[in-house]
């Protein structure tokens, strides 16, 4: 698979990226405007959002995988295997 030129990728995905960033900004504003926003300061979900935003600012690449890892659980071999559907 051949990557498309960077300028074409920017042209193709700029509006989508802008929309998603605005959505995230609105969500963070809603959290801050909530009653007692300091009560979520130690919530690991907020910490994960902050870590993910830091990854987005890192130009070294592999951002999608790194963000996915932030929100994923470590593999646990004792997890129950799903039963086949009947």
PDB file of N, CA, C and O in Angstrom:
ATOM      1  N   UNK A   1       0.845  -1.169   0.000  1.00  0.00           N
ATOM      2  CA  UNK A   1       0.000   0.000   0.000  1.00  0.00           C
ATOM      3  C   UNK A   1       0.898   1.243   0.000  1.00  0.00           C
ATOM      4  O   UNK A   1       1.792   1.370   0.837  1.00  0.00           O
ATOM      5  N   UNK A   2       0.657   2.134  -0.924  1.00  0.00           N
ATOM      6  CA  UNK A   2       1.462   3.341  -1.046  1.00  0.00           C
ATOM      7  C   UNK A   2       0.772   4.494  -0.315  1.00  0.00           C
ATOM      8  O   UNK A   2      -0.385   4.799  -0.604  1.00  0.00           O
ATOM      9  N   UNK A   3       1.462   5.137   0.625  1.00  0.00           N
ATOM     10  CA  UNK A   3       0.845   6.278   1.309  1.00  0.00           C
ATOM     11  C   UNK A   3       0.570   7.420   0.338  1.00  0.00           C
ATOM     12  O   UNK A   3       1.295   7.615  -0.637  1.00  0.00           O
ATOM     13  N   UNK A   4      -0.496   8.172   0.627  1.00  0.00           N
ATOM     14  CA  UNK A   4      -0.783   9.329  -0.203  1.00  0.00           C
ATOM     15  C   UNK A   4       0.123  10.481   0.235  1.00  0.00           C
ATOM     16  O   UNK A   4       0.601  10.493   1.369  1.00  0.00           O
ATOM     17  N   UNK A   5       0.357  11.436  -0.642  1.00  0.00           N
ATOM     18  CA  UNK A   5       1.189  12.588  -0.246  1.00  0.00           C
ATOM     19  C   UNK A   5       0.585  13.309   0.962  1.00  0.00           C
ATOM     20  O   UNK A   5      -0.634  13.352   1.129  1.00  0.00           O
ATOM     21  N   UNK A   6       1.455  13.871   1.794  1.00  0.00           N
ATOM     22  CA  UNK A   6       1.022  14.541   3.022  1.00  0.00           C
ATOM     23  C   UNK A   6       0.026  15.659   2.735  1.00  0.00           C
ATOM     24  O   UNK A   6      -0.954  15.814   3.463  1.00  0.00           O
ATOM     25  N   UNK A   7       0.264  16.432   1.692  1.00  0.00           N
ATOM     26  CA  UNK A   7      -0.642  17.545   1.369  1.00  0.00           C
ATOM     27  C   UNK A   7      -2.025  17.035   1.001  1.00  0.00           C
ATOM     28  O   UNK A   7      -3.030  17.647   1.362  1.00  0.00           O
ATOM     29  N   UNK A   8      -2.082  15.917   0.283  1.00  0.00           N
ATOM     30  CA  UNK A   8      -3.379  15.329  -0.088  1.00  0.00           C
ATOM     31  C   UNK A   8      -4.079  14.776   1.152  1.00  0.00           C
ATOM     32  O   UNK A   8      -5.296  14.903   1.281  1.00  0.00           O
ATOM     33  N   UNK A   9      -3.319  14.159   2.071  1.00  0.00           N
ATOM     34  CA  UNK A   9      -3.901  13.665   3.312  1.00  0.00           C
ATOM     35  C   UNK A   9      -4.482  14.820   4.123  1.00  0.00           C
ATOM     36  O   UNK A   9      -5.578  14.712   4.673  1.00  0.00           O
ATOM     37  N   UNK A  10      -3.747  15.915   4.193  1.00  0.00           N
ATOM     38  CA  UNK A  10      -4.238  17.094   4.913  1.00  0.00           C
ATOM     39  C   UNK A  10      -5.513  17.624   4.262  1.00  0.00           C
ATOM     40  O   UNK A  10      -6.480  17.938   4.955  1.00  0.00           O
ATOM     41  N   UNK A  11      -5.517  17.724   2.941  1.00  0.00           N
ATOM     42  CA  UNK A  11      -6.718  18.184   2.236  1.00  0.00           C
ATOM     43  C   UNK A  11      -7.901  17.255   2.493  1.00  0.00           C
ATOM     44  O   UNK A  11      -9.032  17.711   2.663  1.00  0.00           O
ATOM     45  N   UNK A  12      -7.638  15.973   2.520  1.00  0.00           N
ATOM     46  CA  UNK A  12      -8.715  14.986   2.666  1.00  0.00           C
ATOM     47  C   UNK A  12      -9.263  14.898   4.081  1.00  0.00           C
ATOM     48  O   UNK A  12     -10.457  14.659   4.262  1.00  0.00           O
ATOM     49  N   UNK A  13      -8.423  15.085   5.081  1.00  0.00           N
ATOM     50  CA  UNK A  13      -8.836  14.790   6.448  1.00  0.00           C
ATOM     51  C   UNK A  13      -8.884  15.979   7.398  1.00  0.00           C
ATOM     52  O   UNK A  13      -9.221  15.817   8.571  1.00  0.00           O
ATOM     53  N   UNK A  14      -8.552  17.175   6.908  1.00  0.00           N
ATOM     54  CA  UNK A  14      -8.511  18.343   7.788  1.00  0.00           C
ATOM     55  C   UNK A  14      -9.846  18.609   8.473  1.00  0.00           C
ATOM     56  O   UNK A  14      -9.891  18.782   9.691  1.00  0.00           O
ATOM     57  N   UNK A  15     -10.928  18.644   7.710  1.00  0.00           N
ATOM     58  CA  UNK A  15     -12.229  18.974   8.298  1.00  0.00           C
ATOM     59  C   UNK A  15     -12.675  17.922   9.312  1.00  0.00           C
ATOM     60  O   UNK A  15     -13.260  18.258  10.342  1.00  0.00           O
ATOM     61  N   UNK A  16     -12.401  16.657   9.024  1.00  0.00           N
ATOM     62  CA  UNK A  16     -12.741  15.589   9.974  1.00  0.00           C
ATOM     63  C   UNK A  16     -11.934  15.738  11.263  1.00  0.00           C
ATOM     64  O   UNK A  16     -12.480  15.600  12.357  1.00  0.00           O
ATOM     65  N   UNK A  17     -10.642  16.018  11.136  1.00  0.00           N
ATOM     66  CA  UNK A  17      -9.795  16.204  12.322  1.00  0.00           C
ATOM     67  C   UNK A  17     -10.268  17.409  13.124  1.00  0.00           C
ATOM     68  O   UNK A  17     -10.359  17.347  14.350  1.00  0.00           O
ATOM     69  N   UNK A  18     -10.565  18.494  12.437  1.00  0.00           N
ATOM     70  CA  UNK A  18     -11.052  19.706  13.103  1.00  0.00           C
ATOM     71  C   UNK A  18     -12.321  19.409  13.892  1.00  0.00           C
ATOM     72  O   UNK A  18     -12.465  19.843  15.035  1.00  0.00           O
ATOM     73  N   UNK A  19     -13.233  18.674  13.283  1.00  0.00           N
ATOM     74  CA  UNK A  19     -14.495  18.330  13.940  1.00  0.00           C
ATOM     75  C   UNK A  19     -14.264  17.498  15.200  1.00  0.00           C
ATOM     76  O   UNK A  19     -14.878  17.749  16.237  1.00  0.00           O
ATOM     77  N   UNK A  20     -13.394  16.528  15.107  1.00  0.00           N
ATOM     78  CA  UNK A  20     -13.135  15.655  16.258  1.00  0.00           C
ATOM     79  C   UNK A  20     -12.425  16.412  17.383  1.00  0.00           C
ATOM     80  O   UNK A  20     -12.695  16.178  18.561  1.00  0.00           O
ATOM     81  N   UNK A  21     -11.529  17.309  17.019  1.00  0.00           N
ATOM     82  CA  UNK A  21     -10.841  18.104  18.040  1.00  0.00           C
ATOM     83  C   UNK A  21     -11.833  19.039  18.735  1.00  0.00           C
ATOM     84  O   UNK A  21     -11.773  19.220  19.951  1.00  0.00           O
ATOM     85  N   UNK A  22     -12.739  19.627  17.965  1.00  0.00           N
ATOM     86  CA  UNK A  22     -13.774  20.474  18.571  1.00  0.00           C
ATOM     87  C   UNK A  22     -14.671  19.663  19.495  1.00  0.00           C
ATOM     88  O   UNK A  22     -15.052  20.143  20.563  1.00  0.00           O
ATOM     89  N   UNK A  23     -15.016  18.438  19.100  1.00  0.00           N
ATOM     90  CA  UNK A  23     -15.819  17.566  19.972  1.00  0.00           C
ATOM     91  C   UNK A  23     -15.098  17.301  21.288  1.00  0.00           C
ATOM     92  O   UNK A  23     -15.703  17.387  22.357  1.00  0.00           O
ATOM     93  N   UNK A  24     -13.822  16.981  21.216  1.00  0.00           N
ATOM     94  CA  UNK A  24     -13.045  16.722  22.425  1.00  0.00           C
ATOM     95  C   UNK A  24     -12.964  17.965  23.303  1.00  0.00           C
ATOM     96  O   UNK A  24     -13.098  17.874  24.523  1.00  0.00           O
ATOM     97  N   UNK A  25     -12.747  19.119  22.690  1.00  0.00           N
ATOM     98  CA  UNK A  25     -12.694  20.368  23.455  1.00  0.00           C
ATOM     99  C   UNK A  25     -14.016  20.614  24.175  1.00  0.00           C
ATOM    100  O   UNK A  25     -14.024  21.038  25.331  1.00  0.00           O
ATOM    101  N   UNK A  26     -15.131  20.351  23.501  1.00  0.00           N
ATOM    102  CA  UNK A  26     -16.441  20.549  24.115  1.00  0.00           C
ATOM    103  C   UNK A  26     -16.654  19.588  25.280  1.00  0.00           C
ATOM    104  O   UNK A  26     -17.213  19.976  26.307  1.00  0.00           O
ATOM    105  N   UNK A  27     -16.218  18.351  25.134  1.00  0.00           N
ATOM    106  CA  UNK A  27     -16.350  17.368  26.223  1.00  0.00           C
ATOM    107  C   UNK A  27     -15.539  17.819  27.436  1.00  0.00           C
ATOM    108  O   UNK A  27     -16.033  17.782  28.563  1.00  0.00           O
ATOM    109  N   UNK A  28     -14.302  18.241  27.209  1.00  0.00           N
ATOM    110  CA  UNK A  28     -13.462  18.699  28.319  1.00  0.00           C
ATOM    111  C   UNK A  28     -14.057  19.941  28.978  1.00  0.00           C
ATOM    112  O   UNK A  28     -13.983  20.092  30.197  1.00  0.00           O
ATOM    113  N   UNK A  29     -14.648  20.832  28.177  1.00  0.00           N
ATOM    114  CA  UNK A  29     -15.322  22.008  28.754  1.00  0.00           C
ATOM    115  C   UNK A  29     -16.511  21.593  29.617  1.00  0.00           C
ATOM    116  O   UNK A  29     -16.732  22.169  30.682  1.00  0.00           O
ATOM    117  N   UNK A  30     -17.275  20.602  29.168  1.00  0.00           N
ATOM    118  CA  UNK A  30     -18.420  20.124  29.955  1.00  0.00           C
ATOM    119  C   UNK A  30     -17.964  19.541  31.290  1.00  0.00           C
ATOM    120  O   UNK A  30     -18.603  19.751  32.320  1.00  0.00           O
ATOM    121  N   UNK A  31     -16.864  18.813  31.261  1.00  0.00           N
ATOM    122  CA  UNK A  31     -16.328  18.260  32.515  1.00  0.00           C
ATOM    123  C   UNK A  31     -15.927  19.398  33.446  1.00  0.00           C
ATOM    124  O   UNK A  31     -16.241  19.367  34.636  1.00  0.00           O
ATOM    125  N   UNK A  32     -15.237  20.398  32.913  1.00  0.00           N
ATOM    126  CA  UNK A  32     -14.802  21.535  33.732  1.00  0.00           C
ATOM    127  C   UNK A  32     -15.961  22.349  34.279  1.00  0.00           C
ATOM    128  O   UNK A  32     -15.877  22.894  35.380  1.00  0.00           O
ATOM    129  N   UNK A  33     -17.053  22.435  33.506  1.00  0.00           N
ATOM    130  CA  UNK A  33     -18.211  23.202  33.957  1.00  0.00           C
ATOM    131  C   UNK A  33     -19.104  22.407  34.912  1.00  0.00           C
ATOM    132  O   UNK A  33     -20.011  22.971  35.524  1.00  0.00           O
ATOM    133  N   UNK A  34     -18.854  21.121  35.041  1.00  0.00           N
ATOM    134  CA  UNK A  34     -19.671  20.290  35.914  1.00  0.00           C
ATOM    135  C   UNK A  34     -19.525  20.711  37.365  1.00  0.00           C
ATOM    136  O   UNK A  34     -18.593  21.422  37.741  1.00  0.00           O
ATOM    137  N   UNK A  35     -20.464  20.256  38.155  1.00  0.00           N
ATOM    138  CA  UNK A  35     -20.388  20.544  39.590  1.00  0.00           C
ATOM    139  C   UNK A  35     -19.145  19.886  40.153  1.00  0.00           C
ATOM    140  O   UNK A  35     -18.922  18.692  39.953  1.00  0.00           O
ATOM    141  N   UNK A  36     -18.343  20.655  40.850  1.00  0.00           N
ATOM    142  CA  UNK A  36     -17.128  20.166  41.501  1.00  0.00           C
ATOM    143  C   UNK A  36     -16.194  19.445  40.519  1.00  0.00           C
ATOM    144  O   UNK A  36     -15.946  18.250  40.677  1.00  0.00           O
ATOM    145  N   UNK A  37     -15.674  20.158  39.507  1.00  0.00           N
ATOM    146  CA  UNK A  37     -14.795  19.508  38.529  1.00  0.00           C
ATOM    147  C   UNK A  37     -13.517  18.947  39.141  1.00  0.00           C
ATOM    148  O   UNK A  37     -12.884  18.073  38.549  1.00  0.00           O
ATOM    149  N   UNK A  38     -13.129  19.435  40.318  1.00  0.00           N
ATOM    150  CA  UNK A  38     -11.913  18.906  40.945  1.00  0.00           C
ATOM    151  C   UNK A  38     -12.118  17.478  41.437  1.00  0.00           C
ATOM    152  O   UNK A  38     -11.149  16.767  41.704  1.00  0.00           O
ATOM    153  N   UNK A  39     -13.386  17.052  41.560  1.00  0.00           N
ATOM    154  CA  UNK A  39     -13.655  15.691  42.039  1.00  0.00           C
ATOM    155  C   UNK A  39     -13.207  14.627  41.036  1.00  0.00           C
ATOM    156  O   UNK A  39     -13.046  13.465  41.406  1.00  0.00           O
ATOM    157  N   UNK A  40     -13.006  15.006  39.773  1.00  0.00           N
ATOM    158  CA  UNK A  40     -12.557  14.041  38.767  1.00  0.00           C
ATOM    159  C   UNK A  40     -11.064  14.170  38.479  1.00  0.00           C
ATOM    160  O   UNK A  40     -10.537  13.487  37.602  1.00  0.00           O
ATOM    161  N   UNK A  41     -10.390  15.041  39.212  1.00  0.00           N
ATOM    162  CA  UNK A  41      -8.974  15.271  38.978  1.00  0.00           C
ATOM    163  C   UNK A  41      -8.116  14.032  39.115  1.00  0.00           C
ATOM    164  O   UNK A  41      -7.099  13.907  38.433  1.00  0.00           O
ATOM    165  N   UNK A  42      -8.504  13.118  39.981  1.00  0.00           N
ATOM    166  CA  UNK A  42      -7.724  11.891  40.167  1.00  0.00           C
ATOM    167  C   UNK A  42      -8.340  10.694  39.436  1.00  0.00           C
ATOM    168  O   UNK A  42      -7.862   9.569  39.586  1.00  0.00           O
ATOM    169  N   UNK A  43      -9.380  10.923  38.657  1.00  0.00           N
ATOM    170  CA  UNK A  43     -10.026   9.838  37.913  1.00  0.00           C
ATOM    171  C   UNK A  43      -9.082   9.345  36.823  1.00  0.00           C
ATOM    172  O   UNK A  43      -8.584  10.153  36.040  1.00  0.00           O
ATOM    173  N   UNK A  44      -8.825   8.051  36.753  1.00  0.00           N
ATOM    174  CA  UNK A  44      -7.884   7.538  35.749  1.00  0.00           C
ATOM    175  C   UNK A  44      -8.351   7.784  34.313  1.00  0.00           C
ATOM    176  O   UNK A  44      -7.525   7.829  33.401  1.00  0.00           O
ATOM    177  N   UNK A  45      -9.653   7.942  34.097  1.00  0.00           N
ATOM    178  CA  UNK A  45     -10.136   8.223  32.741  1.00  0.00           C
ATOM    179  C   UNK A  45      -9.669   9.599  32.288  1.00  0.00           C
ATOM    180  O   UNK A  45      -9.283   9.776  31.133  1.00  0.00           O
ATOM    181  N   UNK A  46      -9.701  10.572  33.190  1.00  0.00           N
ATOM    182  CA  UNK A  46      -9.218  11.914  32.855  1.00  0.00           C
ATOM    183  C   UNK A  46      -7.712  11.858  32.604  1.00  0.00           C
ATOM    184  O   UNK A  46      -7.210  12.483  31.670  1.00  0.00           O
ATOM    185  N   UNK A  47      -7.008  11.120  33.424  1.00  0.00           N
ATOM    186  CA  UNK A  47      -5.557  10.968  33.224  1.00  0.00           C
ATOM    187  C   UNK A  47      -5.269  10.340  31.860  1.00  0.00           C
ATOM    188  O   UNK A  47      -4.331  10.750  31.176  1.00  0.00           O
ATOM    189  N   UNK A  48      -6.067   9.351  31.461  1.00  0.00           N
ATOM    190  CA  UNK A  48      -5.868   8.719  30.157  1.00  0.00           C
ATOM    191  C   UNK A  48      -6.144   9.683  29.011  1.00  0.00           C
ATOM    192  O   UNK A  48      -5.442   9.665  28.000  1.00  0.00           O
ATOM    193  N   UNK A  49      -7.161  10.523  29.163  1.00  0.00           N
ATOM    194  CA  UNK A  49      -7.432  11.524  28.130  1.00  0.00           C
ATOM    195  C   UNK A  49      -6.240  12.465  28.000  1.00  0.00           C
ATOM    196  O   UNK A  49      -5.820  12.790  26.890  1.00  0.00           O
ATOM    197  N   UNK A  50      -5.696  12.902  29.132  1.00  0.00           N
ATOM    198  CA  UNK A  50      -4.531  13.806  29.086  1.00  0.00           C
ATOM    199  C   UNK A  50      -3.330  13.133  28.430  1.00  0.00           C
ATOM    200  O   UNK A  50      -2.636  13.746  27.619  1.00  0.00           O
ATOM    201  N   UNK A  51      -3.088  11.869  28.783  1.00  0.00           N
ATOM    202  CA  UNK A  51      -1.973  11.135  28.164  1.00  0.00           C
ATOM    203  C   UNK A  51      -2.171  11.034  26.650  1.00  0.00           C
ATOM    204  O   UNK A  51      -1.231  11.211  25.875  1.00  0.00           O
ATOM    205  N   UNK A  52      -3.408  10.747  26.248  1.00  0.00           N
ATOM    206  CA  UNK A  52      -3.697  10.600  24.817  1.00  0.00           C
ATOM    207  C   UNK A  52      -3.477  11.908  24.077  1.00  0.00           C
ATOM    208  O   UNK A  52      -2.950  11.901  22.965  1.00  0.00           O
ATOM    209  N   UNK A  53      -3.869  13.029  24.667  1.00  0.00           N
ATOM    210  CA  UNK A  53      -3.648  14.330  24.032  1.00  0.00           C
ATOM    211  C   UNK A  53      -2.147  14.591  23.890  1.00  0.00           C
ATOM    212  O   UNK A  53      -1.708  15.136  22.877  1.00  0.00           O
ATOM    213  N   UNK A  54      -1.368  14.212  24.886  1.00  0.00           N
ATOM    214  CA  UNK A  54       0.090  14.366  24.786  1.00  0.00           C
ATOM    215  C   UNK A  54       0.645  13.544  23.629  1.00  0.00           C
ATOM    216  O   UNK A  54       1.527  14.005  22.905  1.00  0.00           O
ATOM    217  N   UNK A  55       0.132  12.334  23.453  1.00  0.00           N
ATOM    218  CA  UNK A  55       0.583  11.493  22.339  1.00  0.00           C
ATOM    219  C   UNK A  55       0.243  12.158  21.009  1.00  0.00           C
ATOM    220  O   UNK A  55       1.037  12.112  20.069  1.00  0.00           O
ATOM    221  N   UNK A  56      -0.938  12.775  20.926  1.00  0.00           N
ATOM    222  CA  UNK A  56      -1.337  13.435  19.683  1.00  0.00           C
ATOM    223  C   UNK A  56      -0.372  14.552  19.295  1.00  0.00           C
ATOM    224  O   UNK A  56      -0.193  14.839  18.112  1.00  0.00           O
ATOM    225  N   UNK A  57       0.241  15.174  20.282  1.00  0.00           N
ATOM    226  CA  UNK A  57       1.172  16.272  20.017  1.00  0.00           C
ATOM    227  C   UNK A  57       2.574  15.794  19.643  1.00  0.00           C
ATOM    228  O   UNK A  57       3.413  16.599  19.239  1.00  0.00           O
ATOM    229  N   UNK A  58       2.833  14.505  19.773  1.00  0.00           N
ATOM    230  CA  UNK A  58       4.152  13.954  19.475  1.00  0.00           C
ATOM    231  C   UNK A  58       4.236  13.612  17.985  1.00  0.00           C
ATOM    232  O   UNK A  58       3.503  12.740  17.517  1.00  0.00           O
ATOM    233  N   UNK A  59       5.107  14.277  17.238  1.00  0.00           N
ATOM    234  CA  UNK A  59       5.169  14.060  15.794  1.00  0.00           C
ATOM    235  C   UNK A  59       5.915  12.797  15.359  1.00  0.00           C
ATOM    236  O   UNK A  59       6.099  12.581  14.161  1.00  0.00           O
ATOM    237  N   UNK A  60       6.343  11.965  16.297  1.00  0.00           N
ATOM    238  CA  UNK A  60       7.189  10.835  15.924  1.00  0.00           C
ATOM    239  C   UNK A  60       6.443   9.687  15.254  1.00  0.00           C
ATOM    240  O   UNK A  60       7.078   8.748  14.775  1.00  0.00           O
ATOM    241  N   UNK A  61       5.124   9.738  15.209  1.00  0.00           N
ATOM    242  CA  UNK A  61       4.368   8.699  14.515  1.00  0.00           C
ATOM    243  C   UNK A  61       3.864   7.613  15.451  1.00  0.00           C
ATOM    244  O   UNK A  61       4.167   7.609  16.644  1.00  0.00           O
ATOM    245  N   UNK A  62       3.093   6.694  14.893  1.00  0.00           N
ATOM    246  CA  UNK A  62       2.529   5.594  15.670  1.00  0.00           C
ATOM    247  C   UNK A  62       1.507   6.055  16.695  1.00  0.00           C
ATOM    248  O   UNK A  62       1.261   5.370  17.687  1.00  0.00           O
ATOM    249  N   UNK A  63       0.916   7.211  16.456  1.00  0.00           N
ATOM    250  CA  UNK A  63       0.010   7.782  17.461  1.00  0.00           C
ATOM    251  C   UNK A  63      -1.232   6.936  17.682  1.00  0.00           C
ATOM    252  O   UNK A  63      -1.649   6.745  18.825  1.00  0.00           O
ATOM    253  N   UNK A  64      -1.835   6.423  16.609  1.00  0.00           N
ATOM    254  CA  UNK A  64      -3.073   5.658  16.766  1.00  0.00           C
ATOM    255  C   UNK A  64      -2.846   4.442  17.662  1.00  0.00           C
ATOM    256  O   UNK A  64      -3.652   4.171  18.553  1.00  0.00           O
ATOM    257  N   UNK A  65      -1.777   3.722  17.436  1.00  0.00           N
ATOM    258  CA  UNK A  65      -1.476   2.548  18.264  1.00  0.00           C
ATOM    259  C   UNK A  65      -1.201   2.951  19.706  1.00  0.00           C
ATOM    260  O   UNK A  65      -1.674   2.298  20.636  1.00  0.00           O
ATOM    261  N   UNK A  66      -0.447   4.012  19.893  1.00  0.00           N
ATOM    262  CA  UNK A  66      -0.103   4.439  21.252  1.00  0.00           C
ATOM    263  C   UNK A  66      -1.341   4.911  22.017  1.00  0.00           C
ATOM    264  O   UNK A  66      -1.477   4.624  23.206  1.00  0.00           O
ATOM    265  N   UNK A  67      -2.245   5.632  21.347  1.00  0.00           N
ATOM    266  CA  UNK A  67      -3.486   6.057  22.007  1.00  0.00           C
ATOM    267  C   UNK A  67      -4.338   4.837  22.338  1.00  0.00           C
ATOM    268  O   UNK A  67      -4.908   4.754  23.425  1.00  0.00           O
ATOM    269  N   UNK A  68      -4.427   3.895  21.408  1.00  0.00           N
ATOM    270  CA  UNK A  68      -5.197   2.668  21.676  1.00  0.00           C
ATOM    271  C   UNK A  68      -4.654   1.947  22.899  1.00  0.00           C
ATOM    272  O   UNK A  68      -5.428   1.444  23.713  1.00  0.00           O
ATOM    273  N   UNK A  69      -3.344   1.891  23.039  1.00  0.00           N
ATOM    274  CA  UNK A  69      -2.736   1.229  24.193  1.00  0.00           C
ATOM    275  C   UNK A  69      -3.092   1.933  25.502  1.00  0.00           C
ATOM    276  O   UNK A  69      -3.267   1.277  26.529  1.00  0.00           O
ATOM    277  N   UNK A  70      -3.199   3.238  25.474  1.00  0.00           N
ATOM    278  CA  UNK A  70      -3.564   3.988  26.689  1.00  0.00           C
ATOM    279  C   UNK A  70      -4.932   3.560  27.191  1.00  0.00           C
ATOM    280  O   UNK A  70      -5.144   3.443  28.398  1.00  0.00           O
ATOM    281  N   UNK A  71      -5.868   3.322  26.263  1.00  0.00           N
ATOM    282  CA  UNK A  71      -7.242   2.998  26.647  1.00  0.00           C
ATOM    283  C   UNK A  71      -7.516   1.495  26.709  1.00  0.00           C
ATOM    284  O   UNK A  71      -8.659   1.087  26.919  1.00  0.00           O
ATOM    285  N   UNK A  72      -6.497   0.677  26.532  1.00  0.00           N
ATOM    286  CA  UNK A  72      -6.677  -0.775  26.533  1.00  0.00           C
ATOM    287  C   UNK A  72      -6.221  -1.392  27.848  1.00  0.00           C
ATOM    288  O   UNK A  72      -5.335  -0.869  28.524  1.00  0.00           O
ATOM    289  N   UNK A  73      -6.835  -2.497  28.191  1.00  0.00           N
ATOM    290  CA  UNK A  73      -6.402  -3.275  29.350  1.00  0.00           C
ATOM    291  C   UNK A  73      -5.241  -4.169  28.941  1.00  0.00           C
ATOM    292  O   UNK A  73      -5.174  -4.635  27.804  1.00  0.00           O
ATOM    293  N   UNK A  74      -4.339  -4.402  29.866  1.00  0.00           N
ATOM    294  CA  UNK A  74      -3.278  -5.369  29.619  1.00  0.00           C
ATOM    295  C   UNK A  74      -3.907  -6.752  29.476  1.00  0.00           C
ATOM    296  O   UNK A  74      -4.890  -7.065  30.149  1.00  0.00           O
ATOM    297  N   UNK A  75      -3.341  -7.573  28.605  1.00  0.00           N
ATOM    298  CA  UNK A  75      -3.869  -8.915  28.407  1.00  0.00           C
ATOM    299  C   UNK A  75      -3.755  -9.723  29.685  1.00  0.00           C
ATOM    300  O   UNK A  75      -2.724  -9.702  30.358  1.00  0.00           O
ATOM    301  N   UNK A  76      -4.816 -10.429  30.012  1.00  0.00           N
ATOM    302  CA  UNK A  76      -4.845 -11.298  31.181  1.00  0.00           C
ATOM    303  C   UNK A  76      -5.178 -12.707  30.702  1.00  0.00           C
ATOM    304  O   UNK A  76      -6.299 -12.949  30.255  1.00  0.00           O
ATOM    305  N   UNK A  77      -4.228 -13.648  30.786  1.00  0.00           N
ATOM    306  CA  UNK A  77      -4.483 -14.995  30.276  1.00  0.00           C
ATOM    307  C   UNK A  77      -5.614 -15.712  31.005  1.00  0.00           C
ATOM    308  O   UNK A  77      -6.096 -16.736  30.521  1.00  0.00           O
ATOM    309  N   UNK A  78      -6.047 -15.203  32.151  1.00  0.00           N
ATOM    310  CA  UNK A  78      -7.134 -15.873  32.873  1.00  0.00           C
ATOM    311  C   UNK A  78      -8.516 -15.409  32.420  1.00  0.00           C
ATOM    312  O   UNK A  78      -9.525 -15.864  32.960  1.00  0.00           O
ATOM    313  N   UNK A  79      -8.577 -14.499  31.425  1.00  0.00           N
ATOM    314  CA  UNK A  79      -9.878 -14.072  30.917  1.00  0.00           C
ATOM    315  C   UNK A  79     -10.648 -15.272  30.384  1.00  0.00           C
ATOM    316  O   UNK A  79     -10.071 -16.172  29.775  1.00  0.00           O
ATOM    317  N   UNK A  80     -11.939 -15.275  30.617  1.00  0.00           N
ATOM    318  CA  UNK A  80     -12.788 -16.358  30.114  1.00  0.00           C
ATOM    319  C   UNK A  80     -12.873 -16.269  28.591  1.00  0.00           C
ATOM    320  O   UNK A  80     -12.996 -15.186  28.020  1.00  0.00           O
ATOM    321  N   UNK A  81     -12.807 -17.417  27.961  1.00  0.00           N
ATOM    322  CA  UNK A  81     -12.936 -17.456  26.512  1.00  0.00           C
ATOM    323  C   UNK A  81     -14.425 -17.378  26.145  1.00  0.00           C
ATOM    324  O   UNK A  81     -15.250 -17.992  26.822  1.00  0.00           O
ATOM    325  N   UNK A  82     -14.780 -16.646  25.100  1.00  0.00           N
ATOM    326  CA  UNK A  82     -16.192 -16.549  24.729  1.00  0.00           C
ATOM    327  C   UNK A  82     -16.721 -17.898  24.228  1.00  0.00           C
ATOM    328  O   UNK A  82     -16.016 -18.656  23.561  1.00  0.00           O
ATOM    329  N   UNK A  83     -17.965 -18.165  24.565  1.00  0.00           N
ATOM    330  CA  UNK A  83     -18.602 -19.414  24.117  1.00  0.00           C
ATOM    331  C   UNK A  83     -19.142 -19.191  22.702  1.00  0.00           C
ATOM    332  O   UNK A  83     -19.615 -18.102  22.379  1.00  0.00           O
ATOM    333  N   UNK A  84     -19.070 -20.221  21.866  1.00  0.00           N
ATOM    334  CA  UNK A  84     -19.605 -20.073  20.509  1.00  0.00           C
ATOM    335  C   UNK A  84     -21.124 -19.863  20.541  1.00  0.00           C
ATOM    336  O   UNK A  84     -21.818 -20.382  21.415  1.00  0.00           O
ATOM    337  N   UNK A  85     -21.615 -19.098  19.577  1.00  0.00           N
ATOM    338  CA  UNK A  85     -23.052 -18.874  19.476  1.00  0.00           C
ATOM    339  C   UNK A  85     -23.732 -20.124  18.926  1.00  0.00           C
ATOM    340  O   UNK A  85     -23.188 -20.836  18.083  1.00  0.00           O
ATOM    341  N   UNK A  86     -24.899 -20.355  19.417  1.00  0.00           N
ATOM    342  CA  UNK A  86     -25.653 -21.534  18.939  1.00  0.00           C
ATOM    343  C   UNK A  86     -26.751 -21.111  18.014  1.00  0.00           C
ATOM    344  O   UNK A  86     -27.493 -21.954  17.509  1.00  0.00           O
TER     345      UNK A  86
END
